[in-house]
Amino acid sequence: MARGLLLLSLVVLALALVAERRAAFRKRFNASREVKPVDLPHCHLIKGIETGSEDVEILPHGLAFLSCGMKYPGLKCFDPHKPGEILLMDLNDKNPEAVALPIHGDGVDWTTLNPHGISTFTDEDHTVYLFVVNHRGLTTAVELFKFQEEERSLLHLKTIQHELLPNMNDIVAVGREHFYATNDHYFSDPYLRSWEMYLGLKWSNVVYYSPSAVREVAGGFDLANGINISPDGKYLYMAEMLGPKIHVFEKLANGNLVPLKSLVFDTLVDNLSVDPTTGDVWVGCHPDGMRLLFYDPENLPASEVLRIQNILSSKPTVTRVYAEDGSVLQGSTVASVFKGKLLIGTVFHRALYCEL
């Protein structure tokens, strides 16, 4: 009898723990949050983008790079056999179109490209370098390209891999071969990654890379995601997706980061884009992460875009610029602006072009 009661008590305790963990998981993913629509009147879907445009990087003179076709473990993919690619749009055109950039150099099979976060660095001689996070099976690498503007193509220069960069999500370049990158998980094994996420282990981090040294500069995050830098290069911004927070750091001359403050949100923050003119931070967001993780065509993942003005001040202004239930755009990840034009990208769906 006593043994039976003990066994029953253990079962009840186990069920209670599972229920508690499940509730915590749903809360972290903002389950069941609905968004009030915020419409932008002058928008249209970009032709030719059907399988995601996870990140966007716009050069100061209006050329925009789009990272398209990412296949991320556990997330929906509408065409798993289509290679990833880097598209280019000239936002100076009256009706800009997205065109795939040819990739040249070193005989690599670029039909296996699986691009995630991207960033650019412009050298003193005006050479533009494009950094692309590339998922290679269970590992990640940074592909470094030289942008050949006249030919509208990319020249591959090198592949960068390191044991401290196993699960890169996003990247911000601060030199020709210097960058900060986020690892969104600690584990690379899919099974262990799922437990890491389910248990809410805050083991993701930010790593600084230079040819001479690589080191962790910030850690203890619940899925470190988008990362970017202030126009003057003095401050770094990082999105902790399941925080959900945006962390502000001071960047020191040696590459180390000093945490200054964190902004808390009621939506899951993804990629960050910085307006080079105003310093405003534009954020692609997921109102309900459960819809993203467990895709249901009857309950589509919504989209949301935030604009943060005066992020370094004591009272930043946060504005919801765009929001809708997924009927137009599913799973927004990034929003980037150039002279009153806005590009909104997604994990695995379409991309939106708007005139503000």
N, C-alpha and C positions, 0 to 999 in steps of 0.2 A: 504493500500500500504506500509506504513512505517513498519507495523507489519510483512508483508511478506518479506520485505528486511532484517529486523532484523533476522527473522527465517532463511533465506537463508544464511546470514552472519555467524550465529551460526553453521549451518551445514557445511559450507566451513571450518570454523575454526576447528571444530571437526575432519573433514576428514584430514586436514593438520596435526593436532596433532597425529592422528593415524598413518599417513604415516611417520611422523618423528620418532615416537616411534618404528615402525616396522623396519625402516632403522637402528636405533640405536641397536635394538635387533640383527639384522643380522650382524652388524659390530662386536658386542661383541662376537658373535659365529663364527667369521671368515668365514662367508658365501662365498662360491665359491672359496676358496683358493685351488689351485692345488699344489701337491708336485712333485718335480723332483725325480725320483726313485734313491735310493741309495741301492745297492744290497749287501748282504753278501753271499758269495759263499757256505759256509758249514752250511746249515740250514735245519731243517726238522720240520714238525708239530709234536707235542707230542701226542702220541696215548692215547685215552681215555678222552681227554679234548675237549668237544663239546659245552659247555654252559658257557664259560668264565673262566678266571683265573685272577681276578681283581687285586690281589696283590701277591707279591712274597717276601719271607724273607729267606735269606740264612745264615746258621750258619757258623762260621769261618772254620769248618772242612768239609764243602761241602754238608751238608744236607739242602735241600731246601723245605720250606713249600709253598704251593700254595693255595690261597683262591679261591674256584671254585663254580660256580652255583649261583651267586648273582642275585636276582630279584629286580631291582631298579625301583621305580615308574616312569612311563613315558618312559622307555627305552625298547628296543627290548629284548625278551627272547625266545630262540629257543625251550625250553622245560620247561614250567612253573610248571610242576608237578614233575620234578626231584629235589630231595632234594639237598641243598648245601652241600659241604664237604670240608675237608682239605686234600690235597694230599701231599705226600712226595716223593722227588726225591733225590737219592744219586749221586751227580755230580762227585764223584770219580770213578763211574762205567764207563766202556768204552761205553756202550749203556744204559744210565740211563732211567728208566721207572718211570712213575707217579703212585703211589699206594695210595688208600684212607686209611686214618688213622682211625682205630676204636676209638670210644669215650666211656669212661666208667665213672661211677659215678653218684650218686644222682637221678637216675630214670627219668631224663629229656628226653623228646621225641626229639631226635636230627634229626628226619626226617623233622623238621621245621627249621633247621639251615639255615640262610640266610646271609652268611659271606661277609664282605666288607674288610676294611683294617685290616692288621695283623702286629704284631710286636713281638719280642722275648726279653727276659731278662735272662741273665745267672748269677746265684747267685755265691757267693764265693765258695760254695761247688760243683760247676759245674752243679747244677740243672738248667734245661732250662724251662722257663715259656713262654707259648704262649698266647698272648692277641689277641682276635678276636672281631672285631666290628660285632655285630649281629643285623640285622633288624628284629624287632618283631612287625609286623603290622605297626602302625603309630609311634612306639617308637623305640629307639635303646638301646642296652646294650653292655657291654664288657663281654665276656666270658673268664674267666681265667683258663688256663689248665696247667698241669704239663706234659711235654713231657717225656714219658717213652721209652727211646731209645732202650733198649734191646728188649722190646716187640713190638716196633714200634707202639705205641698207645698214646692216649691222655687221661689223667685223669682230669675230670672237678673238679675244686676247688671251684669256686664261680661265681656268676653273679653280675656285678656292674652296677647299674643304678643311675642316678641323674638328678634332674630337669635342671641342667645346661648342660646336655649332651643329648638333645632330638633328634638331627639329625646328629649323628656322621658319618664321612666319613672315616677318617684314624686315626692312632694312632701310637705313638712311646713310648715304655716303657723305663723308666729311673730308675726303682726299682721294687721290687717284687710286690708291689701294687701301684706304682706311674707311672703316664704317662701323656703325653700331647695328646689331641685329637682335631680334627677339626670338627666343626659343619658346614655343607655345606649350610644349610638354617636356618632361624630363626623360620619359621612356620613349624608345623608338618602336618597340614591339607593340603591334596593334592591341593585343590582349591586355598588356600592362598599361598601355595608354588609356584604355577604356576604364580600368579600375582607378587610375590616377584621376581621371575626370569625375567619375562617379563619387569617389570618396572626398573630392574637393581638396586634394593635396596641392598646396601652394608651392610648387617646385619649379615653376617656369621663371625665366630670367632674361636679362639684357647682357649681351657680350660685346666688348669692344675688340675690334680686329685691326691690327696693323701688321705689316710684313715682319716686324721685329718682335712683336709681343701680342698675345691674345689672352684676355682675362674677363671674368665676370665682373660687371660694374654695378649691377643691381639685381636683386632676387627676391624670392618669396611671394610670387604673384600667382593669381588664379587665372591662368591662360593669358600670358603676355602677348599682345597683338600688335596693332599699328604703332609705328614710331616715326617721329619727324623732328625737325629742328627749327628754331626761330630764325627769322631772316638775318639777324646779326650774328648767328652762330653761337650765341652764348647760352642758350637754354635748349633742353631736350624735352620732348613730350612723348609719353608712352601710354597706350591704352591697355588697361587690364580688363579684358572683356567681361569676365565673370565677377569682377569686383562689385558692381561695374564702376570703374574709376579712370580718370586720366591723371597721371602723375606728372608733375613738373620738376625737372632737375636742372641744376646749374652744371654746365659742362666746364670742367677744369682744363688747363693747358695740357696736362698729361693724359687726358682722356677719361679720367675718373669722373663720376657723377655725384653731386651732392643733392639729396632730396630736399625740395623746398615746400611743396604742398601737394594735395590731391583734391580733385573735384569729383564728387559723387553724382551718379546719374540714375534715372529710373528706366534706362534702356541699355542694352548691351552694346558697348562701344567697340568698333572695329578699326578701320584704317583712319589715319589722320592726315589731312592735307593743310598746308600753311600758305595763306595768301602772301606772296612776297612783298606786296605793296602795303597792306594794312596790318599784317601779322595775325589776322583772324585765323582761327583753327576751324576747319570744316571736318565733320565727322560722319562717316557712314555707320548706321546703327541697325540693330536687330531688336525690334520691340518685344518679340517672344522667341527666345532661342529654341524652345521645344519644337516649334514648327519648322525650324531650320534643320534640327537634328533628326527629327522623325517626319520626313516629307509626306504630306497628304494632299493630293490635288483638290480635295474638298475643303482643306483648311490651310491655305497657302501662307508661306512665310512673308510677313509684311516688310515694308521698307520705311526708313526714317532718316532724315538728314538734319543735323544740328550745326549751327554756326556759333562759335564762341568768340566774343569780342573782348579785348583787354584781359586776356587770360592771365597775365602776370600781375594784374591789379588785385586789390583786396576784395573787389566785387565784380567779377567777370559777368558779362551779359550773355546768356544762353538763349538762342532763338531756334524754334523748330521751323525750318525753312520748307520742309517737304515731308509728307507722311501719307501712306496709303496701305491698303490691306493686302497687297500682293496681286491684285487683279491686273495691274499694269507692270509692276516691277517686283520681283521676288528676291528677298534676301539682300538688301543693299549693304555694301561693304565700304564704299568710298564715295566722296564727293569732292570735286576739285574745280576751282574757278579760274577764269581768265577774262578780264575786261567785260564783266557782265554776262559771261557764258558759263554754264554749269554742266559738268559731266558727272553722272551718277552711275557707278558700277555695281555689280553683284557677284556673289559667289559662283553661281552656276546658271544664271538666267540671262537677261538682256542688259542693255545699257541705255541710259536716257540722256538726251541732249536738250538743255533748256536755255532760253534767253531770259535773264532775270529782269 
